[in-house]
Amino acid sequence: MGHYVIRVKGRLSRELTDAFPTLTADSEPAQTVLHGDLIDQAALAGLLNHLDMLGINILEVTQVPSPQPEPPED
């Protein structure tokens, strides 16, 4: 489906970010940025619902082009 960047308020603990194994988490001042590929709209809805159930304030959801894999070194 696409690559998404999801910004949430506050820094998420390692325990919380481990709940989303298909996403990478980067801490920024007063925010956590989760990003990764989701297979379909249902996966995105499920992820957003999970964050909401955990009481995490979602600041932004953006679909971006998937990062291109680096070419192998010769």
PDB file of N, CA, C and O in Angstrom:
ATOM      1  N   MET A   1       0.822  -1.196   0.000  1.00  0.00           N
ATOM      2  CA  MET A   1       0.000   0.000   0.000  1.00  0.00           C
ATOM      3  C   MET A   1       0.855   1.244   0.000  1.00  0.00           C
ATOM      4  O   MET A   1       0.679   2.107  -0.860  1.00  0.00           O
ATOM      5  N   GLY A   2       1.788   1.367   0.949  1.00  0.00           N
ATOM      6  CA  GLY A   2       2.611   2.552   0.957  1.00  0.00           C
ATOM      7  C   GLY A   2       3.438   2.677   2.222  1.00  0.00           C
ATOM      8  O   GLY A   2       3.273   1.924   3.182  1.00  0.00           O
ATOM      9  N   HIS A   3       4.313   3.631   2.189  1.00  0.00           N
ATOM     10  CA  HIS A   3       5.190   3.933   3.315  1.00  0.00           C
ATOM     11  C   HIS A   3       4.586   5.117   4.061  1.00  0.00           C
ATOM     12  O   HIS A   3       4.229   6.125   3.450  1.00  0.00           O
ATOM     13  N   TYR A   4       4.473   4.996   5.368  1.00  0.00           N
ATOM     14  CA  TYR A   4       3.831   6.032   6.176  1.00  0.00           C
ATOM     15  C   TYR A   4       4.771   6.557   7.237  1.00  0.00           C
ATOM     16  O   TYR A   4       5.616   5.829   7.758  1.00  0.00           O
ATOM     17  N   VAL A   5       4.611   7.840   7.552  1.00  0.00           N
ATOM     18  CA  VAL A   5       5.289   8.485   8.670  1.00  0.00           C
ATOM     19  C   VAL A   5       4.191   8.926   9.629  1.00  0.00           C
ATOM     20  O   VAL A   5       3.272   9.646   9.242  1.00  0.00           O
ATOM     21  N   ILE A   6       4.291   8.490  10.883  1.00  0.00           N
ATOM     22  CA  ILE A   6       3.274   8.798  11.894  1.00  0.00           C
ATOM     23  C   ILE A   6       3.964   9.473  13.064  1.00  0.00           C
ATOM     24  O   ILE A   6       4.808   8.871  13.728  1.00  0.00           O
ATOM     25  N   ARG A   7       3.605  10.724  13.317  1.00  0.00           N
ATOM     26  CA  ARG A   7       4.175  11.473  14.440  1.00  0.00           C
ATOM     27  C   ARG A   7       3.194  11.427  15.598  1.00  0.00           C
ATOM     28  O   ARG A   7       1.999  11.669  15.434  1.00  0.00           O
ATOM     29  N   VAL A   8       3.729  11.109  16.776  1.00  0.00           N
ATOM     30  CA  VAL A   8       2.889  11.065  17.969  1.00  0.00           C
ATOM     31  C   VAL A   8       3.522  11.947  19.039  1.00  0.00           C
ATOM     32  O   VAL A   8       4.734  12.162  19.061  1.00  0.00           O
ATOM     33  N   LYS A   9       2.680  12.441  19.911  1.00  0.00           N
ATOM     34  CA  LYS A   9       3.145  13.324  20.977  1.00  0.00           C
ATOM     35  C   LYS A   9       3.891  12.518  22.033  1.00  0.00           C
ATOM     36  O   LYS A   9       3.450  11.439  22.427  1.00  0.00           O
ATOM     37  N   GLY A  10       5.012  13.043  22.483  1.00  0.00           N
ATOM     38  CA  GLY A  10       5.796  12.415  23.539  1.00  0.00           C
ATOM     39  C   GLY A  10       6.725  11.334  23.018  1.00  0.00           C
ATOM     40  O   GLY A  10       6.647  10.918  21.862  1.00  0.00           O
ATOM     41  N   ARG A  11       7.587  10.901  23.887  1.00  0.00           N
ATOM     42  CA  ARG A  11       8.516   9.831  23.541  1.00  0.00           C
ATOM     43  C   ARG A  11       7.928   8.502  23.989  1.00  0.00           C
ATOM     44  O   ARG A  11       7.581   8.322  25.156  1.00  0.00           O
ATOM     45  N   LEU A  12       7.823   7.586  23.056  1.00  0.00           N
ATOM     46  CA  LEU A  12       7.295   6.273  23.377  1.00  0.00           C
ATOM     47  C   LEU A  12       8.405   5.396  23.946  1.00  0.00           C
ATOM     48  O   LEU A  12       9.546   5.442  23.486  1.00  0.00           O
ATOM     49  N   SER A  13       8.061   4.607  24.938  1.00  0.00           N
ATOM     50  CA  SER A  13       9.031   3.680  25.526  1.00  0.00           C
ATOM     51  C   SER A  13       9.370   2.579  24.525  1.00  0.00           C
ATOM     52  O   SER A  13       8.651   2.371  23.547  1.00  0.00           O
ATOM     53  N   ARG A  14      10.459   1.887  24.778  1.00  0.00           N
ATOM     54  CA  ARG A  14      10.869   0.767  23.932  1.00  0.00           C
ATOM     55  C   ARG A  14       9.761  -0.304  23.926  1.00  0.00           C
ATOM     56  O   ARG A  14       9.500  -0.930  22.898  1.00  0.00           O
ATOM     57  N   GLU A  15       9.128  -0.500  25.067  1.00  0.00           N
ATOM     58  CA  GLU A  15       8.043  -1.482  25.169  1.00  0.00           C
ATOM     59  C   GLU A  15       6.907  -1.124  24.208  1.00  0.00           C
ATOM     60  O   GLU A  15       6.353  -2.006  23.552  1.00  0.00           O
ATOM     61  N   LEU A  16       6.559   0.154  24.121  1.00  0.00           N
ATOM     62  CA  LEU A  16       5.488   0.576  23.214  1.00  0.00           C
ATOM     63  C   LEU A  16       5.912   0.470  21.760  1.00  0.00           C
ATOM     64  O   LEU A  16       5.142  -0.017  20.932  1.00  0.00           O
ATOM     65  N   THR A  17       7.115   0.913  21.431  1.00  0.00           N
ATOM     66  CA  THR A  17       7.534   0.849  20.031  1.00  0.00           C
ATOM     67  C   THR A  17       7.710  -0.595  19.572  1.00  0.00           C
ATOM     68  O   THR A  17       7.534  -0.892  18.390  1.00  0.00           O
ATOM     69  N   ASP A  18       8.058  -1.502  20.497  1.00  0.00           N
ATOM     70  CA  ASP A  18       8.174  -2.919  20.147  1.00  0.00           C
ATOM     71  C   ASP A  18       6.821  -3.519  19.782  1.00  0.00           C
ATOM     72  O   ASP A  18       6.766  -4.583  19.164  1.00  0.00           O
ATOM     73  N   ALA A  19       5.725  -2.851  20.155  1.00  0.00           N
ATOM     74  CA  ALA A  19       4.387  -3.322  19.809  1.00  0.00           C
ATOM     75  C   ALA A  19       4.103  -3.153  18.314  1.00  0.00           C
ATOM     76  O   ALA A  19       3.112  -3.675  17.804  1.00  0.00           O
ATOM     77  N   PHE A  20       4.972  -2.424  17.618  1.00  0.00           N
ATOM     78  CA  PHE A  20       4.805  -2.171  16.182  1.00  0.00           C
ATOM     79  C   PHE A  20       6.055  -2.656  15.452  1.00  0.00           C
ATOM     80  O   PHE A  20       6.845  -1.835  14.986  1.00  0.00           O
ATOM     81  N   PRO A  21       6.252  -3.973  15.342  1.00  0.00           N
ATOM     82  CA  PRO A  21       7.510  -4.505  14.822  1.00  0.00           C
ATOM     83  C   PRO A  21       7.797  -4.178  13.357  1.00  0.00           C
ATOM     84  O   PRO A  21       8.950  -4.263  12.934  1.00  0.00           O
ATOM     85  N   THR A  22       6.800  -3.812  12.583  1.00  0.00           N
ATOM     86  CA  THR A  22       7.046  -3.500  11.177  1.00  0.00           C
ATOM     87  C   THR A  22       7.438  -2.041  10.974  1.00  0.00           C
ATOM     88  O   THR A  22       7.737  -1.632   9.853  1.00  0.00           O
ATOM     89  N   LEU A  23       7.439  -1.250  12.054  1.00  0.00           N
ATOM     90  CA  LEU A  23       7.775   0.170  11.952  1.00  0.00           C
ATOM     91  C   LEU A  23       9.083   0.463  12.664  1.00  0.00           C
ATOM     92  O   LEU A  23       9.463  -0.232  13.607  1.00  0.00           O
ATOM     93  N   THR A  24       9.759   1.490  12.206  1.00  0.00           N
ATOM     94  CA  THR A  24      10.961   2.001  12.849  1.00  0.00           C
ATOM     95  C   THR A  24      10.551   3.207  13.676  1.00  0.00           C
ATOM     96  O   THR A  24       9.715   3.997  13.238  1.00  0.00           O
ATOM     97  N   ALA A  25      11.122   3.363  14.861  1.00  0.00           N
ATOM     98  CA  ALA A  25      10.780   4.495  15.732  1.00  0.00           C
ATOM     99  C   ALA A  25      12.015   5.366  15.931  1.00  0.00           C
ATOM    100  O   ALA A  25      13.085   4.874  16.292  1.00  0.00           O
ATOM    101  N   ASP A  26      11.855   6.652  15.693  1.00  0.00           N
ATOM    102  CA  ASP A  26      12.907   7.637  15.918  1.00  0.00           C
ATOM    103  C   ASP A  26      12.403   8.646  16.927  1.00  0.00           C
ATOM    104  O   ASP A  26      11.331   9.223  16.746  1.00  0.00           O
ATOM    105  N   SER A  27      13.164   8.867  17.991  1.00  0.00           N
ATOM    106  CA  SER A  27      12.770   9.870  18.982  1.00  0.00           C
ATOM    107  C   SER A  27      13.248  11.237  18.556  1.00  0.00           C
ATOM    108  O   SER A  27      14.391  11.413  18.133  1.00  0.00           O
ATOM    109  N   GLU A  28      12.365  12.194  18.673  1.00  0.00           N
ATOM    110  CA  GLU A  28      12.675  13.604  18.441  1.00  0.00           C
ATOM    111  C   GLU A  28      12.209  14.351  19.682  1.00  0.00           C
ATOM    112  O   GLU A  28      11.433  13.807  20.467  1.00  0.00           O
ATOM    113  N   PRO A  29      12.661  15.575  19.875  1.00  0.00           N
ATOM    114  CA  PRO A  29      12.213  16.307  21.067  1.00  0.00           C
ATOM    115  C   PRO A  29      10.681  16.341  21.139  1.00  0.00           C
ATOM    116  O   PRO A  29      10.015  16.847  20.236  1.00  0.00           O
ATOM    117  N   ALA A  30      10.150  15.800  22.213  1.00  0.00           N
ATOM    118  CA  ALA A  30       8.713  15.789  22.525  1.00  0.00           C
ATOM    119  C   ALA A  30       7.865  15.037  21.509  1.00  0.00           C
ATOM    120  O   ALA A  30       6.645  15.195  21.493  1.00  0.00           O
ATOM    121  N   GLN A  31       8.490  14.215  20.655  1.00  0.00           N
ATOM    122  CA  GLN A  31       7.739  13.440  19.671  1.00  0.00           C
ATOM    123  C   GLN A  31       8.426  12.105  19.434  1.00  0.00           C
ATOM    124  O   GLN A  31       9.615  11.941  19.708  1.00  0.00           O
ATOM    125  N   THR A  32       7.663  11.166  18.923  1.00  0.00           N
ATOM    126  CA  THR A  32       8.220   9.931  18.381  1.00  0.00           C
ATOM    127  C   THR A  32       7.715   9.821  16.956  1.00  0.00           C
ATOM    128  O   THR A  32       6.537  10.062  16.691  1.00  0.00           O
ATOM    129  N   VAL A  33       8.590   9.461  16.046  1.00  0.00           N
ATOM    130  CA  VAL A  33       8.224   9.296  14.645  1.00  0.00           C
ATOM    131  C   VAL A  33       8.301   7.812  14.314  1.00  0.00           C
ATOM    132  O   VAL A  33       9.372   7.208  14.378  1.00  0.00           O
ATOM    133  N   LEU A  34       7.166   7.233  13.961  1.00  0.00           N
ATOM    134  CA  LEU A  34       7.100   5.847  13.513  1.00  0.00           C
ATOM    135  C   LEU A  34       7.026   5.864  12.001  1.00  0.00           C
ATOM    136  O   LEU A  34       6.282   6.660  11.428  1.00  0.00           O
ATOM    137  N   HIS A  35       7.780   5.006  11.348  1.00  0.00           N
ATOM    138  CA  HIS A  35       7.680   4.968   9.891  1.00  0.00           C
ATOM    139  C   HIS A  35       7.932   3.554   9.393  1.00  0.00           C
ATOM    140  O   HIS A  35       8.719   2.798   9.962  1.00  0.00           O
ATOM    141  N   GLY A  36       7.242   3.227   8.319  1.00  0.00           N
ATOM    142  CA  GLY A  36       7.395   1.911   7.723  1.00  0.00           C
ATOM    143  C   GLY A  36       6.309   1.638   6.715  1.00  0.00           C
ATOM    144  O   GLY A  36       5.387   2.434   6.536  1.00  0.00           O
ATOM    145  N   ASP A  37       6.429   0.501   6.056  1.00  0.00           N
ATOM    146  CA  ASP A  37       5.464   0.111   5.031  1.00  0.00           C
ATOM    147  C   ASP A  37       4.280  -0.600   5.669  1.00  0.00           C
ATOM    148  O   ASP A  37       4.444  -1.423   6.570  1.00  0.00           O
ATOM    149  N   LEU A  38       3.104  -0.277   5.196  1.00  0.00           N
ATOM    150  CA  LEU A  38       1.867  -0.942   5.617  1.00  0.00           C
ATOM    151  C   LEU A  38       1.231  -1.552   4.382  1.00  0.00           C
ATOM    152  O   LEU A  38       1.237  -0.949   3.309  1.00  0.00           O
ATOM    153  N   ILE A  39       0.679  -2.755   4.535  1.00  0.00           N
ATOM    154  CA  ILE A  39       0.242  -3.493   3.346  1.00  0.00           C
ATOM    155  C   ILE A  39      -1.066  -3.005   2.741  1.00  0.00           C
ATOM    156  O   ILE A  39      -1.292  -3.167   1.542  1.00  0.00           O
ATOM    157  N   ASP A  40      -1.941  -2.403   3.568  1.00  0.00           N
ATOM    158  CA  ASP A  40      -3.217  -1.944   3.021  1.00  0.00           C
ATOM    159  C   ASP A  40      -3.870  -0.948   3.980  1.00  0.00           C
ATOM    160  O   ASP A  40      -3.336  -0.648   5.048  1.00  0.00           O
ATOM    161  N   GLN A  41      -5.026  -0.448   3.578  1.00  0.00           N
ATOM    162  CA  GLN A  41      -5.759   0.540   4.368  1.00  0.00           C
ATOM    163  C   GLN A  41      -6.174  -0.032   5.722  1.00  0.00           C
ATOM    164  O   GLN A  41      -6.195   0.683   6.724  1.00  0.00           O
ATOM    165  N   ALA A  42      -6.501  -1.313   5.749  1.00  0.00           N
ATOM    166  CA  ALA A  42      -6.897  -1.955   7.004  1.00  0.00           C
ATOM    167  C   ALA A  42      -5.734  -1.972   7.998  1.00  0.00           C
ATOM    168  O   ALA A  42      -5.942  -1.796   9.198  1.00  0.00           O
ATOM    169  N   ALA A  43      -4.514  -2.183   7.506  1.00  0.00           N
ATOM    170  CA  ALA A  43      -3.335  -2.174   8.378  1.00  0.00           C
ATOM    171  C   ALA A  43      -3.125  -0.784   8.977  1.00  0.00           C
ATOM    172  O   ALA A  43      -2.797  -0.654  10.157  1.00  0.00           O
ATOM    173  N   LEU A  44      -3.315   0.249   8.164  1.00  0.00           N
ATOM    174  CA  LEU A  44      -3.194   1.622   8.665  1.00  0.00           C
ATOM    175  C   LEU A  44      -4.265   1.900   9.712  1.00  0.00           C
ATOM    176  O   LEU A  44      -3.967   2.452  10.771  1.00  0.00           O
ATOM    177  N   ALA A  45      -5.503   1.525   9.427  1.00  0.00           N
ATOM    178  CA  ALA A  45      -6.594   1.751  10.375  1.00  0.00           C
ATOM    179  C   ALA A  45      -6.342   0.995  11.677  1.00  0.00           C
ATOM    180  O   ALA A  45      -6.588   1.528  12.760  1.00  0.00           O
ATOM    181  N   GLY A  46      -5.860  -0.227  11.583  1.00  0.00           N
ATOM    182  CA  GLY A  46      -5.560  -1.012  12.773  1.00  0.00           C
ATOM    183  C   GLY A  46      -4.464  -0.389  13.611  1.00  0.00           C
ATOM    184  O   GLY A  46      -4.555  -0.362  14.838  1.00  0.00           O
ATOM    185  N   LEU A  47      -3.428   0.113  12.956  1.00  0.00           N
ATOM    186  CA  LEU A  47      -2.330   0.766  13.655  1.00  0.00           C
ATOM    187  C   LEU A  47      -2.811   2.027  14.371  1.00  0.00           C
ATOM    188  O   LEU A  47      -2.478   2.245  15.536  1.00  0.00           O
ATOM    189  N   LEU A  48      -3.589   2.853  13.683  1.00  0.00           N
ATOM    190  CA  LEU A  48      -4.096   4.077  14.294  1.00  0.00           C
ATOM    191  C   LEU A  48      -5.032   3.757  15.461  1.00  0.00           C
ATOM    192  O   LEU A  48      -5.015   4.446  16.481  1.00  0.00           O
ATOM    193  N   ASN A  49      -5.846   2.710  15.307  1.00  0.00           N
ATOM    194  CA  ASN A  49      -6.735   2.292  16.384  1.00  0.00           C
ATOM    195  C   ASN A  49      -5.925   1.817  17.598  1.00  0.00           C
ATOM    196  O   ASN A  49      -6.265   2.135  18.738  1.00  0.00           O
ATOM    197  N   HIS A  50      -4.867   1.065  17.349  1.00  0.00           N
ATOM    198  CA  HIS A  50      -4.006   0.572  18.429  1.00  0.00           C
ATOM    199  C   HIS A  50      -3.371   1.745  19.185  1.00  0.00           C
ATOM    200  O   HIS A  50      -3.359   1.751  20.416  1.00  0.00           O
ATOM    201  N   LEU A  51      -2.849   2.725  18.466  1.00  0.00           N
ATOM    202  CA  LEU A  51      -2.275   3.911  19.113  1.00  0.00           C
ATOM    203  C   LEU A  51      -3.328   4.632  19.953  1.00  0.00           C
ATOM    204  O   LEU A  51      -3.051   5.064  21.072  1.00  0.00           O
ATOM    205  N   ASP A  52      -4.534   4.757  19.405  1.00  0.00           N
ATOM    206  CA  ASP A  52      -5.617   5.421  20.123  1.00  0.00           C
ATOM    207  C   ASP A  52      -5.985   4.663  21.398  1.00  0.00           C
ATOM    208  O   ASP A  52      -6.202   5.273  22.445  1.00  0.00           O
ATOM    209  N   MET A  53      -6.056   3.340  21.310  1.00  0.00           N
ATOM    210  CA  MET A  53      -6.393   2.530  22.483  1.00  0.00           C
ATOM    211  C   MET A  53      -5.325   2.645  23.571  1.00  0.00           C
ATOM    212  O   MET A  53      -5.627   2.506  24.757  1.00  0.00           O
ATOM    213  N   LEU A  54      -4.085   2.898  23.170  1.00  0.00           N
ATOM    214  CA  LEU A  54      -3.005   3.089  24.136  1.00  0.00           C
ATOM    215  C   LEU A  54      -2.995   4.505  24.717  1.00  0.00           C
ATOM    216  O   LEU A  54      -2.194   4.815  25.599  1.00  0.00           O
ATOM    217  N   GLY A  55      -3.894   5.364  24.212  1.00  0.00           N
ATOM    218  CA  GLY A  55      -3.971   6.737  24.710  1.00  0.00           C
ATOM    219  C   GLY A  55      -2.889   7.641  24.163  1.00  0.00           C
ATOM    220  O   GLY A  55      -2.564   8.665  24.764  1.00  0.00           O
ATOM    221  N   ILE A  56      -2.328   7.263  23.021  1.00  0.00           N
ATOM    222  CA  ILE A  56      -1.247   8.043  22.411  1.00  0.00           C
ATOM    223  C   ILE A  56      -1.852   9.087  21.478  1.00  0.00           C
ATOM    224  O   ILE A  56      -2.685   8.772  20.628  1.00  0.00           O
ATOM    225  N   ASN A  57      -1.422  10.331  21.652  1.00  0.00           N
ATOM    226  CA  ASN A  57      -1.924  11.453  20.860  1.00  0.00           C
ATOM    227  C   ASN A  57      -1.226  11.467  19.502  1.00  0.00           C
ATOM    228  O   ASN A  57      -0.019  11.701  19.426  1.00  0.00           O
ATOM    229  N   ILE A  58      -1.978  11.219  18.434  1.00  0.00           N
ATOM    230  CA  ILE A  58      -1.437  11.210  17.077  1.00  0.00           C
ATOM    231  C   ILE A  58      -1.412  12.636  16.553  1.00  0.00           C
ATOM    232  O   ILE A  58      -2.442  13.309  16.517  1.00  0.00           O
ATOM    233  N   LEU A  59      -0.239  13.091  16.147  1.00  0.00           N
ATOM    234  CA  LEU A  59      -0.084  14.462  15.659  1.00  0.00           C
ATOM    235  C   LEU A  59      -0.214  14.565  14.143  1.00  0.00           C
ATOM    236  O   LEU A  59      -0.756  15.541  13.623  1.00  0.00           O
ATOM    237  N   GLU A  60       0.291  13.547  13.435  1.00  0.00           N
ATOM    238  CA  GLU A  60       0.315  13.644  11.973  1.00  0.00           C
ATOM    239  C   GLU A  60       0.484  12.250  11.373  1.00  0.00           C
ATOM    240  O   GLU A  60       1.210  11.412  11.908  1.00  0.00           O
ATOM    241  N   VAL A  61      -0.195  12.020  10.258  1.00  0.00           N
ATOM    242  CA  VAL A  61      -0.019  10.799   9.474  1.00  0.00           C
ATOM    243  C   VAL A  61       0.200  11.233   8.037  1.00  0.00           C
ATOM    244  O   VAL A  61      -0.618  11.963   7.476  1.00  0.00           O
ATOM    245  N   THR A  62       1.294  10.794   7.438  1.00  0.00           N
ATOM    246  CA  THR A  62       1.629  11.189   6.082  1.00  0.00           C
ATOM    247  C   THR A  62       2.061   9.974   5.281  1.00  0.00           C
ATOM    248  O   THR A  62       2.857   9.165   5.759  1.00  0.00           O
ATOM    249  N   GLN A  63       1.545   9.837   4.068  1.00  0.00           N
ATOM    250  CA  GLN A  63       2.038   8.797   3.167  1.00  0.00           C
ATOM    251  C   GLN A  63       3.149   9.414   2.333  1.00  0.00           C
ATOM    252  O   GLN A  63       2.975  10.486   1.753  1.00  0.00           O
ATOM    253  N   VAL A  64       4.287   8.741   2.274  1.00  0.00           N
ATOM    254  CA  VAL A  64       5.446   9.231   1.536  1.00  0.00           C
ATOM    255  C   VAL A  64       5.933   8.128   0.602  1.00  0.00           C
ATOM    256  O   VAL A  64       5.588   6.961   0.793  1.00  0.00           O
ATOM    257  N   PRO A  65       6.732   8.483  -0.409  1.00  0.00           N
ATOM    258  CA  PRO A  65       7.295   7.439  -1.273  1.00  0.00           C
ATOM    259  C   PRO A  65       8.165   6.491  -0.452  1.00  0.00           C
ATOM    260  O   PRO A  65       8.858   6.914   0.474  1.00  0.00           O
ATOM    261  N   SER A  66       8.120   5.208  -0.800  1.00  0.00           N
ATOM    262  CA  SER A  66       8.972   4.232  -0.122  1.00  0.00           C
ATOM    263  C   SER A  66      10.431   4.551  -0.401  1.00  0.00           C
ATOM    264  O   SER A  66      10.794   4.909  -1.521  1.00  0.00           O
ATOM    265  N   PRO A  67      11.276   4.416   0.639  1.00  0.00           N
ATOM    266  CA  PRO A  67      12.708   4.635   0.400  1.00  0.00           C
ATOM    267  C   PRO A  67      13.235   3.609  -0.593  1.00  0.00           C
ATOM    268  O   PRO A  67      12.842   2.443  -0.562  1.00  0.00           O
ATOM    269  N   GLN A  68      14.112   4.045  -1.459  1.00  0.00           N
ATOM    270  CA  GLN A  68      14.711   3.146  -2.444  1.00  0.00           C
ATOM    271  C   GLN A  68      15.856   2.383  -1.792  1.00  0.00           C
ATOM    272  O   GLN A  68      16.659   2.974  -1.071  1.00  0.00           O
ATOM    273  N   PRO A  69      15.940   1.072  -2.037  1.00  0.00           N
ATOM    274  CA  PRO A  69      17.058   0.322  -1.471  1.00  0.00           C
ATOM    275  C   PRO A  69      18.380   0.800  -2.068  1.00  0.00           C
ATOM    276  O   PRO A  69      18.451   1.183  -3.236  1.00  0.00           O
ATOM    277  N   GLU A  70      19.415   0.769  -1.249  1.00  0.00           N
ATOM    278  CA  GLU A  70      20.740   1.197  -1.714  1.00  0.00           C
ATOM    279  C   GLU A  70      21.291   0.133  -2.651  1.00  0.00           C
ATOM    280  O   GLU A  70      21.148  -1.059  -2.378  1.00  0.00           O
ATOM    281  N   PRO A  71      21.926   0.547  -3.766  1.00  0.00           N
ATOM    282  CA  PRO A  71      22.496  -0.455  -4.678  1.00  0.00           C
ATOM    283  C   PRO A  71      23.671  -1.162  -3.992  1.00  0.00           C
ATOM    284  O   PRO A  71      24.387  -0.553  -3.197  1.00  0.00           O
ATOM    285  N   PRO A  72      23.863  -2.439  -4.300  1.00  0.00           N
ATOM    286  CA  PRO A  72      24.980  -3.172  -3.701  1.00  0.00           C
ATOM    287  C   PRO A  72      26.316  -2.579  -4.135  1.00  0.00           C
ATOM    288  O   PRO A  72      26.473  -2.104  -5.259  1.00  0.00           O
ATOM    289  N   GLU A  73      27.269  -2.620  -3.214  1.00  0.00           N
ATOM    290  CA  GLU A  73      28.615  -2.113  -3.547  1.00  0.00           C
ATOM    291  C   GLU A  73      29.340  -3.150  -4.387  1.00  0.00           C
ATOM    292  O   GLU A  73      29.190  -4.354  -4.176  1.00  0.00           O
ATOM    293  N   ASP A  74      30.124  -2.672  -5.336  1.00  0.00           N
ATOM    294  CA  ASP A  74      30.879  -3.582  -6.204  1.00  0.00           C
ATOM    295  C   ASP A  74      32.119  -4.077  -5.547  1.00  0.00           C
ATOM    296  O   ASP A  74      32.866  -4.852  -6.144  1.00  0.00           O
TER     297      ASP A  74
END
